[in-house]
Amino acid sequence: MTSAKPAPRRSGWIIPGLILLVAAGLMAVSAFRGGGDPGGSAGAAGTSSQSGAVAPSPTSSPATTLDMARRDPHDPLAAGPVDAPVVLVAYSDYQCPFCAMWVHDTEPAMMTFVNAGDLRIEWRDVNVYGPNSTRAAQAAYAAGLQGKFWEYHDSLYAGGKKRDPSGLTQQALIALAASLGLDVPRFTADFTSSAVAAAVQANADEGAKIGVTSTPSFLIGGHPVIGAQPTEVFIDAVRSALVEARK
């Protein structure tokens, strides 16, 4: 990955339509019963704490889509070609157990599509759990500025488990960077910089504006998928989006 300034925010006119579509998408996938984590506050509609439930086909979601893909070639939190036919936008939190489960169980299958050039993943942390989540997101972003976002991100979710709060202190996050071979002085400077704080906040603001209060939440080719659904749901959603993109 290469580093750059955060991508420009999208203009405000699109937001009301996005909120309506997210609501419609949540209604369409209300049978999804697993994987969503309300972040310790008011959760999004259509989610619950039970995981592993069978989900309806992604084709049951609304025909209209939410295009939140940035396709920024310098996005430090992205994997896959800028011109990939399908973009998966992930809204997550480093203290979310279902996000950790998704990274462990499903992210490898998504990376198969990435490596084939069919999918781009754009990660956005919404930090619904507060300061520890924000700090972890800033650390992951700083790692991304050295091309190590995915290694750092996967380490924060090691073994499919979220870290204890003691693993999300500034000292612990810097130690993790050192263990991954990052340039620690550069990492520390970026990690604590106002530029990285602003970029992380912009991603969280985007999630809030489109109504993401439950993690993880996804847009696959613009179609909402809510929660850490079984891997097959995501594989089917990507394949369906590829068919749409190639029409």
C-alpha positions in Angstrom: 0.0 0.0 0.0 1.1 3.6 -0.6 0.4 6.5 1.7 -1.5 9.6 1.0 -3.8 12.2 2.5 -7.3 11.1 3.2 -9.7 11.1 0.3 -12.1 14.0 0.1 -15.4 13.7 1.8 -18.4 13.1 -0.4 -20.9 16.0 -0.9 -23.8 16.1 1.5 -26.6 15.7 -1.0 -26.2 12.0 -1.1 -26.6 11.3 2.6 -30.4 11.3 3.0 -30.7 8.8 0.2 -28.0 6.7 1.8 -29.8 6.6 5.1 -33.1 5.6 3.4 -31.3 2.8 1.5 -29.5 1.5 4.5 -32.9 1.3 6.3 -34.4 -0.5 3.3 -31.4 -2.8 3.1 -31.7 -3.6 6.8 -35.4 -4.5 6.3 -34.5 -6.7 3.3 -31.9 -8.6 5.4 -33.9 -8.7 8.6 -33.7 -12.5 8.5 -29.9 -12.1 9.0 -29.6 -13.0 12.7 -25.9 -13.2 13.3 -22.8 -11.3 13.6 -24.0 -7.7 14.2 -22.6 -6.1 17.3 -24.5 -3.0 18.5 -21.3 -1.5 20.0 -22.7 -1.2 23.5 -25.3 1.3 22.5 -28.3 1.4 20.3 -27.9 -1.3 17.6 -29.0 -1.1 14.0 -32.2 -2.7 13.0 -32.1 -6.2 11.6 -29.2 -7.5 13.7 -28.8 -9.5 16.9 -26.1 -11.3 18.8 -26.7 -14.8 17.5 -24.1 -15.8 14.9 -24.0 -18.4 12.2 -27.6 -18.1 11.1 -28.5 -18.9 7.5 -29.0 -15.6 5.5 -31.3 -15.0 2.5 -29.7 -14.5 -0.9 -28.1 -11.1 -1.3 -30.3 -10.7 -4.4 -33.1 -10.0 -1.9 -31.6 -6.6 -1.1 -32.9 -3.5 -2.8 -32.2 -3.0 -6.5 -30.8 0.5 -5.7 -27.3 0.5 -4.4 -25.1 2.7 -2.1 -21.9 3.6 -3.9 -19.5 4.6 -1.1 -16.4 3.2 -2.9 -13.7 5.8 -3.1 -11.3 3.9 -5.4 -8.4 6.1 -4.2 -5.1 4.6 -5.3 -3.4 6.0 -2.2 -5.9 4.7 0.3 -3.8 3.1 3.0 -6.7 1.0 4.2 -7.5 -0.7 0.9 -6.5 -3.9 -0.8 -7.1 -4.8 -4.5 -7.0 -3.0 -7.8 -8.5 0.5 -8.0 -10.4 -0.6 -11.1 -11.7 -3.9 -9.7 -15.2 -4.6 -10.9 -16.5 -4.9 -7.3 -15.7 -3.0 -4.2 -16.4 -4.2 -0.7 -16.6 -1.4 1.9 -16.3 -2.7 5.4 -17.4 -0.7 8.5 -15.8 -2.1 11.6 -14.5 -1.6 15.1 -11.4 -3.1 16.7 -13.3 -3.9 19.9 -16.1 -5.7 18.1 -15.9 -9.5 18.6 -18.0 -10.2 15.5 -15.6 -8.1 13.4 -12.7 -10.3 14.7 -14.7 -13.4 13.8 -15.3 -12.0 10.3 -11.6 -11.2 9.8 -10.6 -14.7 10.9 -13.3 -16.7 9.1 -14.2 -14.7 6.0 -11.5 -12.2 5.1 -9.2 -14.9 3.6 -11.9 -15.9 1.2 -12.4 -12.3 0.2 -8.7 -11.9 -0.3 -8.9 -14.7 -2.9 -11.1 -12.4 -5.0 -8.7 -9.5 -4.3 -5.8 -11.5 -5.5 -7.7 -12.5 -8.7 -8.3 -8.8 -9.4 -12.0 -9.1 -9.0 -12.5 -7.3 -5.7 -11.2 -4.3 -3.9 -11.7 -4.0 -0.1 -11.9 -0.6 1.5 -11.8 -0.7 5.3 -13.4 2.0 7.4 -13.4 2.0 11.2 -16.5 3.5 12.8 -15.2 3.3 16.4 -18.6 2.8 18.1 -16.9 1.5 21.3 -15.1 4.8 22.1 -11.5 5.9 22.7 -9.8 2.5 22.7 -11.3 1.8 19.3 -10.3 5.2 18.0 -6.8 4.7 19.2 -6.5 1.2 17.6 -7.9 2.7 14.3 -5.3 5.4 14.4 -2.6 2.9 14.9 -3.8 0.7 12.1 -4.0 3.8 9.8 -0.4 4.7 10.8 0.7 1.2 9.9 -1.1 1.6 6.6 1.1 4.6 5.8 4.0 2.2 5.8 2.1 -0.3 3.7 1.4 -2.6 6.6 -2.2 -2.0 7.3 -3.4 -5.5 6.7 -0.7 -7.1 8.7 -1.4 -4.8 11.6 -5.1 -5.1 11.3 -4.9 -8.9 11.3 -2.7 -8.8 14.4 -5.3 -6.7 16.2 -7.8 -9.5 15.5 -5.3 -12.4 16.0 -7.0 -15.8 16.4 -10.4 -14.3 15.6 -10.5 -12.5 18.9 -10.6 -8.9 19.9 -7.8 -7.6 22.1 -8.3 -6.8 25.7 -8.2 -3.1 26.6 -4.7 -3.6 27.9 -3.7 -4.5 24.3 -5.1 -1.2 23.0 -3.0 1.3 25.0 -0.6 3.6 23.2 2.3 1.6 24.5 0.9 -1.8 23.4 0.0 -0.5 20.0 3.5 0.9 19.4 4.9 -2.5 20.7 2.8 -4.2 18.1 4.2 -2.0 15.3 7.7 -2.9 16.5 6.9 -6.6 16.4 5.8 -6.3 12.8 9.0 -4.6 11.7 7.6 -1.1 11.2 9.7 2.0 11.5 8.7 2.8 15.1 9.7 6.5 15.2 7.8 7.2 12.0 4.9 5.0 13.2 4.7 6.9 16.5 4.7 10.2 14.8 1.9 9.2 12.4 -0.1 7.4 15.1 -0.2 10.6 17.2 -0.6 13.1 14.3 -3.6 15.3 13.7 -3.7 14.2 10.1 -4.2 10.6 11.0 -6.7 11.5 13.7 -8.7 13.5 11.1 -8.6 10.7 8.5 -9.9 8.2 11.1 -12.6 10.6 12.3 -13.7 11.1 8.7 -14.3 7.4 8.2 -16.2 7.2 11.5 -18.3 10.2 10.5 -19.1 8.5 7.2 -20.4 5.5 9.0 -22.5 7.5 11.3 -24.0 9.5 8.4 -25.2 6.4 6.6 -26.6 4.9 9.8 -24.0 2.3 10.7 -24.4 1.7 14.5 -23.8 -2.0 14.4 -20.6 -3.7 13.4 -19.5 -5.2 11.1 -21.6 -3.8 8.3 -20.7 -4.1 4.6 -21.5 -2.8 1.2 -20.7 -5.3 -1.6 -21.1 -3.7 -5.0 -23.2 -1.2 -3.1 -25.5 -3.9 -1.6 -25.7 -3.9 2.2 -24.8 -7.1 4.1 -25.2 -6.8 7.8 -23.2 -8.7 10.4 -20.6 -11.5 10.3 -22.7 -13.8 8.2 -21.4 -17.2 7.1 -18.5 -16.9 4.6 -20.7 -18.4 1.9 -23.0 -15.4 2.1 -20.1 -13.1 1.3 -18.8 -15.3 -1.5 -22.3 -15.4 -3.1 -22.7 -11.6 -2.7 -19.3 -11.0 -4.4 -20.2 -13.4 -7.2 -23.6 -11.8 -7.7 -22.0 -8.3 -7.8 -19.4 -9.5 -10.3 -22.3 -10.7 -12.6 -23.9 -7.3 -12.2 -20.7 -5.4 -12.9 -20.0 -7.4 -16.1 -23.4 -6.9 -17.7 
